């Protein structure tokens, strides 16, 4: 049971690490258009991310996919940028089903990218036989889901407070939060080493 908590806690810290805020930025962009009443959609999107992340970790840990390079450092913020721009261009519109499909695909892609990018470190903390690697990965995934639920809840609470107390419109909230995310990830993309090759 103590081993469960080791990997579960690593999953929690993987998302809740403020010094590696890329996940939190993605969750801000992902959550900005939604409210508490949309919790099922958000839970679906979180699950899609976790499924992609876990699948990528499994494939990488078992040597099915081996990827090297800094391409992840470019693609990860680029996917966040896409979600933020999508929010800005669709702020105030009500095509939720189409947005869930497109954002769901981007979320899956982000999860796969992030899982592959994280796999090198994760392999270094895993030991043992191939059979013993599945359970730690699933325990880690539970930590990721739990931490994402915490972050999404805080973002929804902040959204509710700002829209209720300060009378921000939902459209203004989406525009401000998406612009904030763009302002943070754009320098990551511009300063990436991919441009100097």
C-alpha positions in Angstrom: 0.0 0.0 0.0 2.9 2.4 0.7 4.1 1.9 -2.9 0.7 3.0 -4.1 1.1 6.3 -2.2 4.6 6.8 -3.7 3.4 6.8 -7.3 0.1 8.4 -6.5 1.9 11.3 -4.8 4.3 11.6 -7.8 1.2 11.9 -10.0 -0.2 14.6 -7.8 3.1 16.5 -7.7 3.5 16.2 -11.5 0.5 18.4 -12.0 0.6 20.6 -8.9 4.2 21.6 -9.3 4.1 25.4 -9.7 7.6 25.4 -11.1 6.5 23.2 -14.0 3.3 25.1 -14.6 2.7 23.8 -18.2 -0.1 21.5 -17.0 -1.8 24.2 -15.0 -1.7 26.5 -18.0 -3.3 23.8 -20.1 -6.0 23.3 -17.5 -6.7 27.0 -17.3 -7.1 27.1 -21.1 -9.2 23.9 -21.0 -11.5 25.1 -18.2 -12.0 28.8 -19.0 -15.1 28.3 -21.2 -16.9 26.1 -18.7 -18.8 26.5 -15.4 -19.6 24.1 -12.5 -22.7 22.8 -14.4 -20.3 21.5 -17.1 -18.5 19.2 -14.7 -19.2 16.1 -16.8 -17.6 17.6 -19.9 -14.6 18.7 -17.9 -14.3 15.2 -16.3 -14.4 13.7 -19.7 -11.6 16.0 -21.0 -9.5 15.3 -17.9 -10.0 11.6 -18.5 -9.0 11.9 -22.2 -5.8 13.7 -21.1 -5.0 11.0 -18.5 -5.7 8.2 -21.0 -3.4 9.7 -23.6 -0.7 10.4 -21.0 -0.9 6.9 -19.5 -1.0 5.2 -22.9 2.2 7.1 -24.0 3.9 6.2 -20.7 3.1 2.6 -21.2 4.3 2.5 -24.8 7.5 4.3 -23.9 8.3 2.3 -20.8 7.9 -1.0 -22.7 10.0 0.3 -25.6 7.3 0.4 -28.2 7.9 4.1 -28.9 11.3 5.7 -28.4 11.4 9.4 -29.1 14.4 11.7 -28.5 14.7 15.4 -29.0 13.4 18.8 -28.0 10.3 18.6 -30.2 8.1 18.1 -27.1 9.3 21.4 -25.6 7.9 23.0 -28.8 4.7 21.0 -29.3 3.4 21.0 -25.7 3.1 24.8 -25.5 1.8 24.9 -29.1 -1.1 22.7 -28.2 -1.9 25.0 -25.2 -1.7 28.0 -27.6 -4.2 26.3 -29.9 -6.7 25.7 -27.1 -6.3 29.3 -25.9 -6.8 30.7 -29.4 -9.8 28.4 -29.9 -11.3 29.8 -26.7 -10.8 33.4 -28.0 -12.3 32.8 -31.4 -15.3 31.0 -29.8 -15.9 33.2 -26.8 -19.6 33.8 -26.6 -20.6 31.2 -29.1 -22.6 28.1 -28.0 -21.3 25.3 -30.2 -20.4 23.1 -27.2 -20.5 19.7 -28.9 -18.2 20.7 -31.7 -15.8 22.4 -29.2 -15.7 19.3 -27.0 -14.8 17.1 -30.0 -12.0 19.4 -31.2 -10.8 20.3 -27.8 -11.0 16.6 -26.8 -8.7 15.7 -29.7 -6.3 18.4 -28.8 -6.4 17.2 -25.2 -5.7 13.6 -26.2 -2.8 14.9 -28.3 -1.5 17.0 -25.4 -1.7 14.0 -23.1 0.2 11.8 -25.5 2.9 14.4 -26.1 3.3 15.1 -22.4 3.4 11.4 -21.6 6.1 10.8 -24.2 8.1 13.9 -23.0 7.8 12.7 -19.3 8.6 9.1 -20.0 12.4 9.5 -19.8 12.2 10.7 -16.2 9.5 8.2 -15.4 11.6 5.3 -16.7 14.4 6.4 -14.4 12.3 6.1 -11.3 10.8 2.7 -12.3 12.5 -0.5 -11.6 11.8 -4.2 -11.8 10.3 -6.5 -14.4 8.0 -5.4 -17.2 5.0 -6.9 -15.3 5.7 -4.7 -12.3 5.6 -1.5 -14.3 1.9 -1.4 -15.1 0.6 -0.9 -11.5 3.0 2.0 -10.8 1.9 3.7 -14.0 -1.8 3.3 -13.1 -1.1 4.6 -9.6 0.6 7.6 -11.1 -2.4 8.1 -13.4 -4.7 8.2 -10.4 -2.6 10.9 -8.9 -2.7 12.9 -12.2 -6.5 12.6 -12.4 -6.9 13.7 -8.7 -4.6 16.7 -9.1 -6.4 17.8 -12.3 -9.7 17.6 -10.5 -8.3 19.9 -7.8 -6.9 22.4 -10.3 -10.1 22.4 -12.3 -12.2 22.9 -9.2 -10.0 25.9 -8.1 -10.3 27.4 -11.6 -14.1 27.0 -11.7 -14.3 28.5 -8.2 -12.2 31.5 -9.3 -14.4 31.8 -12.4 -17.6 31.7 -10.4 -16.2 34.3 -8.0 -15.0 36.7 -10.6 -18.2 36.4 -12.6 -20.5 36.8 -9.6 -18.6 39.2 -7.3 -16.9 41.4 -9.9 -19.6 41.0 -12.6 -17.3 39.8 -15.3 -19.2 38.4 -18.2 -18.4 34.8 -19.2 -17.0 36.1 -22.5 -14.7 38.5 -20.7 -13.5 35.8 -18.4 -12.7 33.5 -21.3 -10.9 36.3 -23.2 -8.8 37.4 -20.2 -7.8 33.8 -19.1 -7.0 32.7 -22.6 -5.0 35.9 -23.3 -3.1 35.3 -20.0 -2.3 31.7 -21.2 -1.2 33.0 -24.6 1.0 35.6 -23.0 2.8 32.9 -20.9 3.2 30.1 -23.6 4.1 32.3 -26.6 7.6 33.2 -25.2 8.1 29.4 -24.6 7.4 28.7 -28.2 9.4 31.7 -29.5 12.5 30.9 -27.3 12.4 27.2 -28.1 15.6 25.7 -29.4 13.8 24.3 -32.5 14.1 27.7 -34.2 17.9 27.6 -33.9 18.4 24.4 -35.8 
